[in-house]
Amino acid sequence: MADLFKTVTVLIVIVILLRRKVSMAAVMPLGALLLGIIYFTPPRDFITATTIAVFSPKSLEMTLTLMLTMVMENVLRTTGMLKRMVCSLSAALPDRRLVMAAMPAMIGMLPSPGGAVFSAPMVNEAAGGIPVAAEQKALINYWYRHIWEYISPLYPGIILAAGITGLPTQRLFIANLPFALSVVVWGIPFCLRGIGRQRTAAVRGRGREMLTFLVMASPILLALLLVVLFRVNPALSLSGAVVVLYLVHRYTPGMIIRNLMESVSAKALFLVIGIMIFQEVLRVTGALGGISTFFASSGLPVYLVLLLIPFIAGVMTGLTVGYVGITFPLLLPLMGGATPSPGLVALAFAAGFAGVMLSPVHLCYVLTCEYFQADIARVYHRLFIPSAFVLSAAIIPLYSY
């Protein structure tokens, strides 16, 4: 009980700091320091834990993967490939409803913070003269943008979950796939309901336009296929995709240096490092073992604990890396410890992401509603039922492992 009280105290401080707009990159190391103080951790042990967290192979690989994702996104955007993806896909799809859903889904393939603003004008344009309420257009943009965050090894949340649990990204992809498919399926009755079939203007060579889209999206698709199908290390597959992009676009050494400087966010890197420090301090202090023992003797169902704690953290932070980084180190013993169950990890991940989707501080949500001048409360109410249906897909991975 004492371990739970101490850890919850630290979590409350973390959430308060985040609500006061303190950067998570600064909050997580502060949380680790507070945890060390509460447990009277010797300074030497704390410094050792910090060193291990920063320079362990797992941390270095995670940091490198995140950096390469940022670099690839920058290259695709600055070379115009991203814009050509959008134009070709719009011309290839025959129904405006498909275009309205495909635009945010396509932009969402790249983990660009606040990228919902980029796809919102496309959704608006795809709607054309169709009488669609602002709240519905906001819902379409927000909902379909977040298909990939459940499964893509390009997203920091998946990278971090794999790093903390030790599960390969391929296993996480398979375990979380039912959630991504559920987003697509449940979006049809809840997001596109009431919008009649509206054919886009006839375009010659739709097949050619689709081919153009696939060519423009090939670096992303290649990285995904290498990781998921051929089990290539994510950092290696991304580095290969980036090198190919550099060669195709004839980047000079000066252009490469400029690209790296523009792409890599120090804030994001410090965020990952801070989370790894927090996780290592949790281990050193013995907090994880104490909490696991408490919940094991509390009589609460493990499923309920794995559902509620990530969900609450997701609502409070509005960030996937937030609830994963804060709660997964605590919940790891309940997921199976050194050999976590993919089904239990999937349940915790989906519960947390349901909280993120319902969070009033989710950046994509706020920016989307602002662009469409939509009533935030009305959009919020439209999210409850489909989010619950998506979360119910947890039955599949739970009974598959």
DRENSEMI-660132 format. One record per residue: residue in one letter; x, y, z of N, C-alpha, C, O, CB in turn. Coordinates in steps of 0.2 Angstrom, whole numbers, plus 5000, padded with zeros to 4 digits. Glycine has a CB too. Layout:
BEGIN
aXYZXYZXYZXYZXYZ;...
This chain:
BEGIN
m500449945000500050005000500450065000500350114997499550005006;a501050065004501450125004501750134997501850194995502050115009;d501950084994502250094987501750124982501950174978502450034984;l501150104983500550134979500450204980500450254976499950094979;f500450224987500350294989500950334986500750394984500250294997;k501550314987502050354985502050364977502150424975502750324987;t501950314974501950324966501350364964501450404959501950254963;v500750354967500250394965500350464966500150514962499550374969;t500650484972500850554973501250584968501150634966501250554980;v501750544966502250564960501850574954501850624950502750514959;l501350534952500950534946500450594946500350634941500550474945;i500250614952499750674953500250734952499950784948499450674960;v500850734954501250794953501350804945501350854943501950784957;i501550744942501650744935501050774931501150814927501850674932;v500450744933499850774929499750844930499550884926499250734932;i499850864937499750934938500250984934500051034931499850954946;l500850964934501350994930501150994922501251054919502050964931;l500950944920500750944913500150984912500051014906500550864911;r499650984916499051024915499251104916498851144913498551014921;r499751114919500051184919500451204913500851254913500351194926;k500451154908500851174902501551164903501951194898500651234899;v501851134908502551114908502651064903502351014903502751094916;s503251074900503451024895503550954898503850944903504051044891;m503250904894503350834897504050814897504350774901502950784893;a504450844892505250824892505550854899506050824901505550864886;a505250904902505550924908505150884914505450874920505450994909;v504550864913504150844919504350774921504450754926503450834917;m504550724916504750664917505350654921505350614926504750624911;p505950694920506450684924506350714931506650694936507050734921;l505950764931505750794938505350744942505450734948505350854937;g504950704938504550644942505050594944504950564950504050614937;a505550574940506050524942506450554948506550514953506550514937;l506550614948506950644954506550644960506750624966507150714952;l505850664960505450664965505350594968505350584974504750694963;l505250544964505250474966505850454970505750414975505150424959;g506450474967507050454970507050484977507350454982507650474966;i506850544978506850584985506350544990506550534995506650654984;i505750534987505250494991505550434994505350415000504650484988;y505850394990506150334992506850334995507150284996506150284986;f507050394996507750404999508250364996508750334998507750385007;t508250374989508750334985509450374985509450434984508550334977;p509950334987510650364987510850404980510650374975511150314989;p511150454981511250494974511650454969511550454963511750554976;r512150404972512550364968512050314964512150314958513050324972;d511550294967511150244964510650274959510550254953510650204969;f510450344960510050384956510450394949510250394944509850444959;i511050414950511550434944511650374940511650374934512150464947;t511750314943511850254940511250234936511350214930512050194945;a510650244939510050224935509950274929509750254924509450234940;t510150334930510050384925510550364919510350364913510150454927;t511150344921511650324916511350264912511450264906512250314919;i511150214915510850154912510350174907510250144902510650104917;a509850214910509250234906509450264899509150254894508750274910;v509950314900510050354894510550314889510450324883510450414896;f510950274891511450244887511350164885511750134882512150254889;s510750144888510650064887510450064879510250104876510050044891;p510650004876510449994869509750004867509650024862510649914867;k509349984872508549994871508450064870508050084865508149964876;s508650104874508550184874508850214868508550254865508850214880;l509450194866509850224860509450204854509350244849510550194860;e509150144854508850124848508150154847507950174841508650044848;m507850164853507150204853507250274850506950304846506850204859;t507850304853507950374851508150384844507850434841508550404856;l508550334841508750334834508150334830508050364825509250284833;t507650284832507050274828506650334827506350354822506650214830;l506550364833506150434833506450484829506150524825506050454840;m507150494829507450544825507350524817507250574814508250544827;l507450464815507350444808506650464806506550474800507550374807;t506150444810505450464808505350534807505050554802505050444814;m505650584811505650654810505950674804505750714800505950684816;v506550644802506950654796506550644790506550684785507650624796;m506250584790505850564784505250604783505050624777505650484785;e504950624788504350664788504550734784504150764780503950674794;n505150754786505350824784505550814776505350864773505950844788;v505850764774506050754767505350754763505350784758506450694767;l504950714765504250704761503950764761503650784755503850654764;r503950804766503550874766503950924762503650954757503450894773;t504550934762504950984759505050974752505151014748505550994763;t505050904750505150894743504550894739504550884733505450824742;g503950904742503350904739502950834738502450824735503350934732;m503350784740503050714739502350704743501950674741503550664742;l502350734749501750734753501150764749500550744749501850764760;k501250824746500750864743500550814737499950814735500950924740;r500950784733500750744727500450684730499950664726501450724724;m500550654735500150604738499450624739498950584737500450584745;v499350684742498650704743498250714736497750694735498650774747;c498550754732498250764725498050704721497550694718498750814721;s498550654721498450594717497950554720497450524717499050554717;l497850544727497350504730496650534729496150504728497550504738;s496650604730496050634728495750624721495150614720496050714729;a496150624716495950604710495850534708495450514704496550634705;a496150494712496050414711495350394714495050344712496550384714;l495150424720494550394723493950424720493850484719494550414731;p493450374719492850394715492250424719491750454717492550334712;d492350424726491750444731492050494735492550484738491450384734;r491650554736491950604741491950584748492450604752491450664740;r491550534750491650504757492250474758492550474763491050464758;l492450434753493150404753493750454754494150444757493250354747;v493650504750494150554750494150594757494750604759494050614744;m493550604759493550644766493850594771494250624776492850654768;a493850534771494150484776494850474774495250464779493750424777;a494950474768495650454766496150504767496750494769495650434759;m495950564767496450624767496750624774497350624775496150684766;p496350624780496650624786497050554788497550554791496150634792;a496750504785497150434786497750434783498250404786496650384783;m497850464777498450464774498950514777499550494778498350494766;i498750574779499250614783499450584789499950594792498850684784;g498950544792499050514799499650464798499850434803498450494801;m499850444792500350394792500950414794501450374797500450364784;l501050484794501650514797501550544804501050584804501950564792;p501950534809501750554816501950634816502450644820502150514821;s501650674813501750744813501350774819500750774818501650784807;p501550804824501150834830500750894827500950934823501650864835;g500050884829499550934826499450924819499150974816499851004828;g499650874816499550864809498750864807498650864801499850794807;a498350864811497650864810497450934806496950934802497150854816;v497850984808497751044804497951044797497651074793498151104808;f498351004795498550994788498050954784497950974778499250954788;s497750904787497250874784496550904784496050884780497150804786;a496350944789495750974789495551014783494951004781495751024795;p495951054780495751094774495551044768495151054764496251144772;m495950984768495750934763495050904764494750894759496350884763;v494950894770494250864772493750914770493150894767494150844779;n493850974771493351034770493251034762492751044760493651094772;e493851034758493851034751493450974748493050984743494551044748;a493650914751493250854748492550854749492150834745493550794752;a492350894755491550894756491250934750490650924749491450924763;g491650984748491351024742490651064744490651094749491250984736;g490151054740489551084741489051044745488451064746489251104735;i489350984748488850944752488750974758489151004762489250874753;p488050974760487851004767488050964773487650924775487151024767;v488650964775488950924781489050974787489451024786489550884779;a488850964792488951004798489651004800490050964799488550974804;a489851064803490551074805490751024810491350994810490651144808;e490351004814490450954819490650884816491050844818489950944825;q490250864811490350804808491050804804491450754804489850784803;k491150864800491850864797492450864802492950834800491850934793;a492350894807492850894813492950814815493550794816492650934819;l492350784816492450714818492750674813493250624815491750684820;i492650674807492950634801493650654801494050604801492650654795;n493850714802494650734802494950704808495550674807494650804801;y494650704814494950684820495050614820495550584822494650714826;w494450574818494350504819494850464815495250424817493650484818;y494850484808495250444803495950464804496350424801494950454796;r496150514807496850534807497250484812497850474811496950604810;h496850454816497150414822497150334821497150294826496950434828;i497050314814497050244813497750214815497750154818496850224806;w498250244813498950214812499250214819499750174820499350244808;e499050254824499450254830499350194834499750184839499150314834;y498850154833498850084836499350034834499549994837498150054835;i499650044827500049994824500650014821501149974820499649954819;s500750074819501350094815501950104820501950134825501150164812;p502450064818503150074821503450134820504050154822503550014819;l503150184816503450254815503150294821503450354822503250274808;y502650274825502450314830502750314836502950254838501650304831;p502950364840503250364846502950314851503250284855503350434849;g502250314851501950274856502050204856502250164861501150284856;i502050174849502250104848502950094850503150044852502050084841;i503450144848504150134849504250124856504650084859504550194846;l503950174860504050174867503750114871504050084875503750234871;a503150084868502850024871503249964870503349924874502150014868;a503549964864503949904863504649914867504849854869504149904855;g504849974868505449974872505349954879505749924882505750044872;i504749974882504649964889504449894890504649864895504050004891;t504049864886503749794887504249744884504249684887503149784884;g504749764880505149714877504849674871505149624868505449664882;l504249684869503949654864504149684857504249744857503149654865;p504249634852504449664846503849704843503249694844504649604841;t504049754839503449794836503049754831502449774831503749854832;q503249694829502849654825502349624829501749614827503249594821;r502449604835501949574839501449624841500849614842502249544846;l501649684843501249744844500749754839500149774839501649804847;f501049754833500649764827500049714826499449734825501049764820;i500249654827499749604826499149604832498549604831500049534826;a499449624838498949624844498549684843497949684845499349624850;n498749744841498349804840497949814834497549854833498849864841;l498149764829497749774823497049774823496749814819497949714818;p496649734828495949734828495749804830495149824828495749694833;f496049844834495849914835495949964829495450004828496349944841;a496449954825496449994819495949984814495650024811497149984816;l495749914813495249894809494549924812494149934808495249824808;s494549924818493849944821493750014820493250044819493849924829;v494350054820494250124819493950134812493550184811494950164819;v494250104807493950104800493250084800492850124797494350064795;v493050034803492350004802491850044806491350064803492349934805;w492050064812491550104816491450174813491050214815491650104823;g491950204810491950264807491450274802491150334801492650284804;i491250224798490750224793490050244796489750294793490650154790;p489750204801489150224803489150294808488650324808488850174807;f489650304811489650364816489950424813489750484815490050344822;c490450424808490750484805490450504798490350554797491450474804;l490250444794490050464788489250454787488950464782490350414783;r488950444793488250434793487850494790488050554792487950414800;g487350484785486950544783487250584777486950624774486850594788;i487950564775488250594769488050544763488350484763488950604770;g487650574759487550524753488150514749488650544749486950564749;r488050464744488550444740488650504735488150514731488450374736;q489250534735489350584730489950574726490550564729489450654734;r489950564720490450544715490950604714490650664713490250514709;t491550594714492050654713492050664705491750624701492750634715;a492250714703492350734696492650684692493150654695492650804695;a492450664686492750614682493450634681493650684678492350594676;v493950584682494650594681494850544676494750484678495050604687;r495250554671495550504666496150474670496550514673495750534660;g496150414670496750374672496750374680497250394683497350414670;r496150354683496150344690496750294692497050304698495450324693;g496850244688497350194690498050224690498450214694497350134685;r498150274685498750304685498850354691499450354694498850344679;e498350384693498350424699498550384706498850404710497750464700;m498250324706498350284712499050254712499350254717497850224712;l499350244706500050224705500450274707500950264711500150204698;t500350344706500650394708500650404715501250414719500450464705;f500150394718500050394726500550344729500850354734499350384728;l500450284726500850224729501650244728502050224733500750154726;v501850274723502550284722502750344727503250334730502650314715;m502350394728502450444733502450424740502850444744501950504732;a502050374741502050344748502450284749502550254755501250324750;s502850264744503250204744503750204750503950154753503650194738;p504050264752504550264758504250244764504550204768504850334759;i503650264765503250254771503050174771503150144776502650294772;l502750154765502550084765503150034765503049984768502150074758;l503650054762504250014763504550004770504649944772504850044758;a504550054774504750054781504250004784504449964789504850124784;l503650014783503149974787503149904785503149864789502450004785;l503249884779503349814776503949784779503949724781503349814769;l504449824779505149794782505049774789505349724791505749844781;v504749814793504649804800504149744801504349704805504449864804;v503549754798503049714800503149644797503049594800502349744798;l503249634790503249574787503949534787503949474788503149584780;f504549574787505149544787505549554793506149534794505549574781;r505249584798505549594805506249624805506649604809505549524808;v506249674801506849714801506849764806506349784808506949754794;n507449774809507449824815507149894812507349914807508149834817;p506649924816506349984814506850044812506850074807505950014820;a507450044816507950094815508250084808508450134805508450104821;l508450024807508750004801508350014795508550034790508949924801;s507649994795507250004790507150074788507050094782506549974791;l507050114793506950194792507550224790507550264785506750224799;s508150204792508750234789508850214782509050254778509350204793;g508650154780508650134773508250174769508450204763508550064772;a507650194771507150234768507350304767507350334762506450234771;v507650324772507950394772508550404767508550454763508150424779;v508950354767509550354762509250354755509550394751510050294764;v508750314754508550304747508250374745508250404739507950254747;l507850404750507550474748508150524747508050564742507150504754;y508650524751509250564749509550554742509650604739509750554755;l509550494740509850484734509450504728509650534723510050404733;v508750484729508250504724508250574723508150604717507550474726;h508250614728508150684728508850724727508850784727507750714733;r509350684727510050714726510250764731510450814729510150744719;y510150744737510350784743511150794743511450744743510050754749;t511350854743512050864745512250864752511750864756512250934742;p512850854754513050854761512750914765512450904771513750844762;g512750974762512451034765511751024766511451044771512651094761;m511350994761510650984762510450934767509950944771510350964755;i510850884767510750834773510850864780510450854784511250774772;i511350904780511450934787510850984789510650984794512150974787;r510651024784510151064785509451024787509051044791509951114779;n509350974783508750934784508750904791508250904795508750874779;l509350874793509450854800509250904806508950894811510050814801;m509550964804509451014809508751034810508451054815509851074807;e508351034804507651054804507251004807506651014810507451074797;s507450944806506950884807506950864815506450854818507150824803;v507550854817507650824824507450874829507750934830508350804825;s506950854833506650894839507050874845506950824848505950894839;a507450924848507750904854507250894860507350854864508250964857;k506650924860506150914865505850844864505750814870505550964863;a505750824858505550754858506050704860505850654864505350734851;l506650714859507150664861507250664869507350614872507850684858;f507250724872507250734879506650694882506750674888507350804881;l506150704879505550664881505650594882505450564887504850684877;v505850564877505950494877506550474882506450424886506250464870;i507050514883507550504888507250504895507450464899508150554887;g506850564896506550574902506150514905506150494910506150634902;i505750484900505250424901505750364903505550334908504850414895;m506250354900506650294901507050304908507150254912507250284896;i507150364910507450384916506950364922507150334927507750454917;f506350384921505750374925505650304926505650274932505150404923;q505750264921505650194921506150154925506050114929505550164914;e506750174924507350144927507350164935507550114939508050164924;v507150224937507150244944506550204947506650184953506950314944;l506050194944505450144946505750084948505550054953504950144941;r506150054944506449984945506949984951506949944955506849964939;v507350034951507850044956507550054963507850024968508350094955;t507050084964506750104970506350044973506150044979506250164970;g506149994968505749944970505049954970504649914973505949914977;a504850014968504150034967503749984963503149964965504050104965;l503949964958503549914953503349854957502849824957503949904947;g503849824960503749764964503249774969502749724970504349734967;g503249824973502849834978502049844976501649824979503049894982;i502049884970501349894967501049834965500449824966501449954962;s501449794961501249734959500949684964500449654964501849694955;t501349684970501149644976500449664978500049624980501649644981;f500449734979499749764981499149744977498649724980499849834982;f499249754971498649734966498549664966497949644966498849764959;a499049624967498949554967498549524973498149484972499649514966;s498649564978498249544984497649584985497249574990498749554990;s497449634981496949674982496249644980495749664982497049744978;g496349594976495649564973495349594967494949574964495149564979;l495649654965495449684959495649644953496149624953495649764959;p495149634948495349604942495849634938495949694938494749594937;v496349594936496949624932496649664926496949724925497449574930;y496149644923495849674917495649744919495749794915495349634914;l495349754925495049814927495649864928495549924926494649804933;v496149844931496749884933497049904926497249964925497249844937;l497149864921497449874915497049924911497249954906497649814911;l496349924912495949964908495850034911495950084908495249934909;l495850044918495650104921496250154921496250214920495450094928;i496850124923497450164925497750204918497850264918498050124928;p497750164913498050194906497450244904497650294901498150144901;f496850224904496250274902496350334905496250394902495650234903;i496350334912496350404916497050444914496950504913496450384923;a497550404913498150444911498150474904498350524903498850394911;g497750434900497650454893497250524893497350564889497350404889;v496750524897496250574897496650644900496550694897495650564901;m497050624905497350684908497950714904498050774904497650664915;t498250674900498850694897498650714889498950764886499450644897;g498250674886498050684879498650664875498650684869497950754878;l499150624877499750604873499850534874499750504879500350644876;t499950494868500050424868500750414872500750364877500150394861;v501250444871501850434874501750454882502150434886502450474871;g501250494883501150514890500950454894501250434899500650574891;y500350424892500050374896500550304896500550274900499350354894;v500850294890501250234889501850244894502050204898501550234882;g502150304894502750314898502650324905503050294909503050384896;i502050344907501850354914501650284917501850264923501350404915;t501250254914500850194917501150124915501150074919500150194915;f501450114909501650054907502250024912502249964913501950054900;p502750064914503250044919502850014925503149964928503750094920;l502350044927501950024933501649964932501549924937501550084936;l501349954926500849904925501249834922500949784921500349924920;l501849844920502249794917502149724921502149674918502949814917;p502249724928502249664932501549634931501449564931502349674939;l500949674930500349644929500249614922499749574921499749694931;m500649634917500549614910500949544909500949514904500849664906;g501349524914501749464914502449474915502849424915501649444907;g502649534917503349544919503849544914503749574909503549504925;a504349504914504849494909504649464903504949474897505449454912;t504049424903503749404897503049424896502549384898503849324897;p502949484895502249514895501749484890502049464884502249584894;s501149474891500649444886500449504881500249554883500049424890;p500549494875500349544870499649564871499449614869500449514863;g499149514873498449534874498349584879497949624878498049464875;l498749574885498649624890498949684889498649744891498949594897;v499549684885499849744883499349784878499249844878500549734879;a499049744874498549774869497949814873497749864871498349724864;l497749774878497149804882497349874885496949914884496949754887;a497949874888498149934891498249984886498150044887498849924895;f498549974880498750024875498050054873498050114872499149984869;a497550004871496950034868496550074873496250124872496549974866;a496550054880496250084885496550154886496150204886496250054892;g497150164886497550224886497350274880497250334881498250214887;f497350244874497250284868496450304868496350354865497450244862;a496050264870495350284871495350344875494950394874494850224874;g495750354880495750414885496050464881495750524882496150394891;v496550454877496850504873496350534868496350594867497450484869;m495950494865495450514860494950554863494650604860495150454856;l494750544869494250584873494550634877494150674881493850534877;s495150654877495450704881495350774878495450784872496250694881;p495150814882495050884880495650924879495650984876494550924885;v496250894881496850934879497250894874497850914873497250934886;h496950854870497250824864497350874859496850904857496850764861;l497950884857498150944852497750934846497450984843498850944851;c497650874843497350864836496550884837496250914833497450794834;y496350864843495550884844495450954844494950984841495350844851;v495850994848495751064849495851094842495451144841496251084854;l496351084839496551114832496051104827495851144823497251094830;t495751034827495251024822494551054823494351084819495150944822;c494351064830493751094831493851174830493351204828493551084839;e494451194831494551264830494551284822494251334820495251284833;y494851244818494851254811494151254808493951294804495251194807;f493751204810493051194807492551244811491951244809492751124808;q492751274816492351314820491751274823491151294823492051374816;a491951214825491451164828491351174835491751194839491651094826;d490751154837490651154845490951094848490851044846489851154846;i491451114852491851064855491451014859491650954859492451094860;a490951034863490550984867490150934862490150874864490051024871;r489950964856489550914852489950864849489750804848489150954847;v490550884847491050834844491250784849491350724848491650874841;y491350814855491550764861491050714862491150654863491650804867;h490350734862489850684863489850634857489650574859489150724863;r490050654851489950604846490550554846490550494843490050644839;l491050564851491650514851491450454856491850404855492250554853;f491050464861490950414866490850344864491150294865490450434871;i490250334860490050274858490550234853490750184854489350274854;p490750274848491250234843491950214847492250164845491450274837;s492150264852492750244855492650184860493150144860492950304860;a492050174863491950114867491850054862492150004864491250124870;f491650064856491650004852492349984850492449924849491150014845;v492750034848493450014846493749984852494149934851493850074844;l493650004858494049974864493749904865494149864868493850014870;s493149894863492849824864493249774860493149714861492149824863;a493549794855493949744851494549714855494849664852494249784845;a494649734861495149704865495049634866495449594868495249744872;i494449614865494249544866494649494862494849444864493449534865;i494749524856495149484851495849464853496049404853495149514844;p496249514855496949494857496949464864497449424865497349554857;l496449474868496449444875496349374874496649334878495949474879;y495949354869495749284869496249244863496149184862495049274867;s496649284860497149254855497749234858498149204855497249304849;y497949264864498549244867498549214874498949194877498949314868;
